[in-house]
Amino acid sequence: MSDPYGRTWWGRKWWRALETIGLNYPDQRIVKGRALAGHGAVTGTAIEPGLVSGTVADTTGTFDASISIPVYNASAWTAGMTALSLSPSCVAGLLAGRLPKRIDDVLAETGMRLLPKKFVTEDHNRITTSCGCADTREVCAHIMALALVSAARMDDDPWLVLLLRGGPTRDLAGRLRAARLASMEAAQPVA
């Protein structure tokens, strides 16, 4: 049976992003988080710009949990959309309804990254968490469960990854076309 959390490269990279703040293998928090996620203990999951939140219940109580990540501003997304519009493989992937594997490489040219990368310390790569349980570590089993459930949602809807970083999620084809045209107009010599 395949892993229901992180079936896509972006879903897997999202929940594994917790490694950037101290979660490593093997770790019981992963096992407990998987058990909680698999038993439907995570409810009310919401993904919005800069925040994944939900409620996680276990034998000790019910806890509000959240994972925060910085959002890029409109000018950063304008530059990012221009870079993406100039990459045929990115345009093809996005128009096919998936995140192309090169998307982070292309966005990196403009100083952006969709999903955090271990050992990269830029401010836009920082994840913070919050959970009301007694575990004082940044990643508890509840945060792990929330990350897994949100990864499954991102697997099904890759635009949630863009939304999480404050990016465009509607009319992506039109936005890519407009960004490409704007970059072509900017490249025209002035007479």
N, C-alpha and C positions, 0 to 999 in steps of 0.2 A: 504494500500500500504506500502511496506517495505521501509526502509531508503536506498536510493541509495548510501549513503556515509558511508562506514564502515559496509558492509554486513558481513564481517568476523571479528573475534576477533582482528586480526592484523590491519585491516583497521580502525576499530573503535578506537583502542588504539593509532594509529598514529595521527589522528586528535585531539583526546582528550589529546594527549601529550602537546598540547598548554596550558593546565591547569598548567603545570609545570612552565610556565612563566607568569602567571597572568590572565588567562581566566577562569572564573567561571560562573556557572549557577545562575540565569538567566542573560543573557547578550545580549544586542542588536546587538553586533558584530557577534554573532552566527546567529541570524535571518538575518541580512544583508548579511553575508557571504553565507548562504544557498541560499538566493535569487539570489545573483550574480552567484554562481555556477550553480544553476538551470536554469538560463537564458543564459547560455553559455558565460558568461563574461570573463571566464578564458581561455586563449589561449596559445599555445606554451609551455605547461607544459613539463618540463624535470626533470627526476630523475636520478641522477648520484651520485657517491661516495661523501657523505657529503653534498649534496645540492639538494633541490627541488626548481625549479624556474619556473616562468611563468609571463604572462602579464595579468593584470586584468583591465577591463574597467568598469566605472560606469558613472553616469551623470556628475561627476566633472572632468573626464579625464581618461587617460590610464596610469597605473602604473606598473613598473617592481617590482615584489615581489619575495622574496626568503626566504627559511627556511633552516638553516644550522645546522648540527649535526656532532659531531666528528666521524672520521673513525678509525676503529681498524687497526693496522698494520698486516703484514703477520704472525709474530710470534704469535700474539694473536689469529688470525684465525686458525693457526695450532693447538693451544691448544683447541680452541673452536670446531674444527672439530673432534678432538680426543674425547672430552667429548660427542659430539653428536653421534659419531659412537658407543659409549659404552651404549647408551640409546636405547633399542629396540623400544620404543614408538616414539622417535624422528626419528629414521631411517625409521620406517614404514610411519610416516606422511610425511617426506621429499620425500620419494620415491613415495608417492601417489600424490605429487604435491601441498602439503599444509604445512603451518607452524604448527607444533604440539603445543598445548597449553603449554606444559612443556618446550618449547625451551628456554625461558628466565631463567627458574629455572636451567636448565642444563648448560647454558652458564654462569650463575652467579657463578657457581663453579670455573670458570676460570677468574672471574673478568669482564665478559662482560655482556652487556644487549643490545638486539636489539632495543627495544622501550623504551623511557624514562618513568620513573615511578615518579609520584608525591611524593614530600617530600624526594626524594633521591637526594643528592647533589654532587655525584661524577662528576668529570670533563666530563666523557664520557656520562653523562646523560643530559648535557646542550644543550639546543636549543637556537639559536639566529635567529633573523629575520631582514629583511630589506624590506622597502616599501617606495616608493617615495611620498606617500600621506601626507596630513597635520596632520593626527593622529599620535601623538608622542608615543603612547603606543606600546609595543612590538608586541601586537596582535591587528591588525586593521581588519576591515571587509574584506579587500583584502587578507590579510594573511590567514584569516579563510577560504575564498573561495578557495584559493590555497591548503590549507590543505585538504579540503573536496574533491576536484577534484583529488588530488594525492592519497587520501585514496581509492577512487573508482578505480584508476589504480592499486593500490597495492592489492585491493580485487581480481582483475582479474589476477594479476601476482605477487604471493607472493615473487618471487625472487627479485623483486624491493626492498623489505625490506632489504634483504641481500646486494644487490648492494649499497643501501644508506649508509650502515655501512662499505663498502669496502670489503664485503665478496664475496665468490665464488658463481657464478651463473651458471656455465657450468659444465657438467659432475659431478653433485653432487653425484650420485651413486658411481662413480669411486673414488671421493675424500673421501667419507665416508669409502669405502672399504680400501683404502690406509692408512687412519688414523687408522683404526682398526688394520690392519696388523702391522703397525709401533708400536702401543701400545702393541700388543702381543709380538713382537720381543723384545721390550724394557723390558718386564716383564720376559723374559726367563733368567734363571740363567746362569751365565758365567761359563764354565767348566774349 
